[in-house]
Each structure stands twice: as structure tokens, then as C-alpha cells.
Amino acid sequence: MLCIADHDTDRFTLEGPMTDAETWVREVIAARRAGRDITCHVLDASPEEAAQAWMRAKGGTRWPSGSIVAPECFEPSADRPPPAETATLLPL
């Protein structure tokens, strides 16, 4: 699981499971370059365990997947709304 944390709004999302987080990490980098205080962390746990571990360690509120940043290829499902805000991918 990839945990994306927005430290300005005290919220986090869990993305995955996935085998390659590169597209998500690029979005986090772009958002940080745009001035947002967000980070991403790999958590080796099920979604429920990862959410509980993050809340115990850091607090915050869990938001739907893709609601902090999301790659352009991200397709929200019916139970997952589209991202509220997205970052433009900047060249590395």
C-alpha cells in the first residue's frame, strides 16, 4: 500500500496494492514542487491495517483513494470519487 499524506490538511489516502508506485510518486513530486506539503510512504499491510497504523502513528483523516493526487491514468470507480485536486506532472 502507498500512503499519500497531505500535511497541510491533515488527511491521507491509501493507494494500491500495486507493484510499481512510480506514477504516484511522480505526482507527489510535482505537487511538492508546486508548494504542497505532501509525502508518500510504502506501508506493508492490508488497507485496513495500513489505515489503522497510519492513524495511530500520525493521526489525520483517511480520504478516498485518488483524492489528494492521482496520475492521469487513474480511473475512479463508482465508490471512489474523482480527485478533488491533481498536480500537473513536471519534468524531473
Backbone torsions as a table, in degrees:
resi	resn	phi	psi	omega
1	MET	NA	142.3	175.4
2	LEU	-109.6	121.8	177.7
3	CYS	-97.8	124.1	175.2
4	ILE	-109.8	121.1	-175.2
5	ALA	-113.3	130.1	174.6
6	ASP	-103.1	106.2	-174.2
7	HIS	-78.0	-17.8	176.5
8	ASP	-74.4	-34.7	-177.2
9	THR	-107.5	-1.2	179.2
10	ASP	56.5	48.6	176.8
11	ARG	-135.2	163.1	179.0
12	PHE	-147.0	158.3	173.6
13	THR	-127.8	158.2	173.3
14	LEU	-115.7	127.2	-179.0
15	GLU	-116.5	137.1	177.5
16	GLY	119.1	-166.4	9.0
17	PRO	-70.0	155.7	-179.2
18	MET	-149.8	161.5	177.2
19	THR	-101.1	-21.1	-178.4
20	ASP	-138.4	111.2	-176.9
21	ALA	-94.6	9.4	-172.8
22	GLU	-56.1	-43.3	-178.1
23	THR	-65.1	-35.9	178.1
24	TRP	-70.0	-41.9	179.8
25	VAL	-62.6	-39.6	176.9
26	ARG	-60.5	-39.7	177.8
27	GLU	-64.9	-39.7	177.8
28	VAL	-64.6	-43.0	178.2
29	ILE	-60.9	-45.5	179.2
30	ALA	-61.6	-41.3	179.5
31	ALA	-65.8	-39.9	177.9
32	ARG	-64.5	-41.2	177.2
33	ARG	-63.9	-27.7	178.3
34	ALA	-83.2	1.1	174.9
35	GLY	101.8	3.2	-179.9
36	ARG	-84.1	144.4	178.7
37	ASP	-95.6	79.3	178.2
38	ILE	-127.3	153.3	178.2
39	THR	-137.8	164.0	174.0
40	CYS	-130.6	148.1	-174.6
41	HIS	-142.7	136.0	175.6
42	VAL	-84.5	128.9	178.2
43	LEU	-120.5	123.4	-177.8
44	ASP	-91.1	78.6	-177.8
45	ALA	-163.6	168.9	173.8
46	SER	-68.6	163.7	179.0
47	PRO	-55.0	-42.2	-178.8
48	GLU	-67.0	-45.0	178.7
49	GLU	-65.3	-39.3	179.9
50	ALA	-65.0	-42.9	179.3
51	ALA	-63.4	-44.8	179.4
52	GLN	-63.9	-42.2	-179.9
53	ALA	-64.2	-42.3	-179.8
54	TRP	-64.9	-44.3	-178.6
55	MET	-65.3	-37.4	177.0
56	ARG	-65.1	-42.9	-175.0
57	ALA	-80.2	-40.2	-170.9
58	LYS	-122.1	-18.4	-176.0
59	GLY	78.6	-160.4	179.2
60	GLY	94.2	177.6	-177.2
61	THR	-117.4	133.9	177.7
62	ARG	-80.7	130.4	177.4
63	TRP	-112.5	165.4	-179.3
64	PRO	-61.1	148.9	177.2
65	SER	-52.0	135.8	177.8
66	GLY	82.6	2.8	-175.2
67	SER	-89.4	-9.5	175.9
68	ILE	-98.1	-57.2	169.8
69	VAL	-143.5	158.8	177.3
70	ALA	-157.5	142.5	175.4
71	PRO	-64.9	156.8	178.9
72	GLU	-58.7	-29.6	-178.3
73	CYS	-78.6	-5.3	-178.4
74	PHE	-68.2	129.0	179.1
75	GLU	-118.2	109.1	179.4
76	PRO	-65.1	144.3	176.1
77	SER	-91.7	177.9	-178.2
78	ALA	-61.1	-33.6	-179.3
79	ASP	-90.5	4.6	-177.5
80	ARG	-131.6	107.5	-176.7
81	PRO	-66.5	161.7	177.1
82	PRO	-64.3	157.7	-179.3
83	PRO	-57.7	137.8	178.3
84	ALA	-72.4	-31.9	-179.9
85	GLU	-147.5	140.6	178.8
86	THR	-128.7	158.1	178.6
87	ALA	-103.5	143.9	174.5
88	THR	-80.6	132.1	-179.1
89	LEU	-71.3	121.7	177.4
90	LEU	-100.8	150.6	177.4
91	PRO	-62.9	144.9	179.9
92	LEU	-79.8	NA	NA
